[in-house]
């Protein structure tokens, strides 16, 4: 399982602790140092079944500075994926990816399904 996080993010720290407490093996990847690629994002987006907007860190400084709330609706899917791939701080975190699931953000109830 791949665990995408930003180590200084308190929610990511909680999620990592939760994974460890549930003895779930994972590979950690710092989203700020190793941005997801367009291909990875496209795969995860399709696998997740979520709207692409859910992959944006809407509470982040970069998102707000770029005024993406107003710009995203008029951007194509391809443009949005390229934008996400350009800066890991735009990507919602934490994220876990395994063979059949992609979870974006940390919600214990959703993540609980991983251990069943």
N, C-alpha and C positions, 0 to 999 in steps of 0.2 A: 504494500500500500504506500502511496506517495502522500506525504503531508506537506502542503505548501503553507508557509507561514512567514511572518515577519517577527523575529525573536523579541523585539522590544514591545510588541503589541500585547497588552494584557489578556485580550480574548484568545490570542494564539497560545499564550502561556497556559491558560486554563485548559484549552483544547489538548495541548501536548500532555499536560498532567493527566487529563481524563484518559487519553489513549494509553499512557503508561500504567495507570491504575487498573485498566481493563486488559492488561497484557496483550495489547494489539501491537504487532510488529509493524514498523513503518520506516520509510526513508524520509528524512527531513530535508527540505529544500527551502532556502531563504529566498523569498520572492523578490526581495530588493536587489540581491546579488545575481540571481539567475532568473530573469524574466521568463515566463512561459512564452513559447513561440506561437505564431499564428496557427500553425498546424495543430499544436497541442490544444490551444484554446478552442479551436473549431471542433476537434474531437470531443473534448470535455463538454462543450456547450451542447452538442448533439446528443451525447450520452446522458446528460443530466435531465433533459426534457424541460429545463428552465428557460425563461426568457433571457435573452442576452444581457439585458439591463441588470439582471441579478449578479452578473460577474463583475460589475463595476463597484468600486469602493466609494459609495456616494457620500460617505461622511469624511473622506480624506481631503487633505489640503490641496493636493494636485487636482483632484476632481473639481473642487470649488474654484481654484484659481483659473482653471481652463473654462469655467462656466459651462460644463458639460450638460448640466440639467437642461439647458436651453438648446444645446447643439445636437445631443444624441438623437432626438426624434427625427431629425432630417438627414442623419448619416445612414449609409448603407450598412448592411451586416459586415461586409468585407472591411469597410472603413473602421467600424467599431472594433473588429478583431485586431486590425493592424494597430490601432490606438492602444488597446489593452496590451499588446505585445511590446509596445514601445517603452512602457514604464510599469514595472511590477507594482509600484505604489498605487496604480489605478485599479488593480485587481482586488476584488473582495477576498478577504482572508478570515480565518484559515480555510483551507480547502483540503479535502481528502479524496483521493482517486484510487479505486481498485478496479478489478476486471469488469464489474457490472454496476458500480455506483460512483457518482460524483456528488459530493456534498459541499455546498458553498456556505460559509459562515458557520458559527458554532451554535447548534441547538441540541442540547443533550438528548431530547426525545428522538430526533432524527438519527443522531449518531449511535443511539442505543441499538438501532436496527443492525448496526455493524457487528455487534457482539453476539447476535442470535444465530 
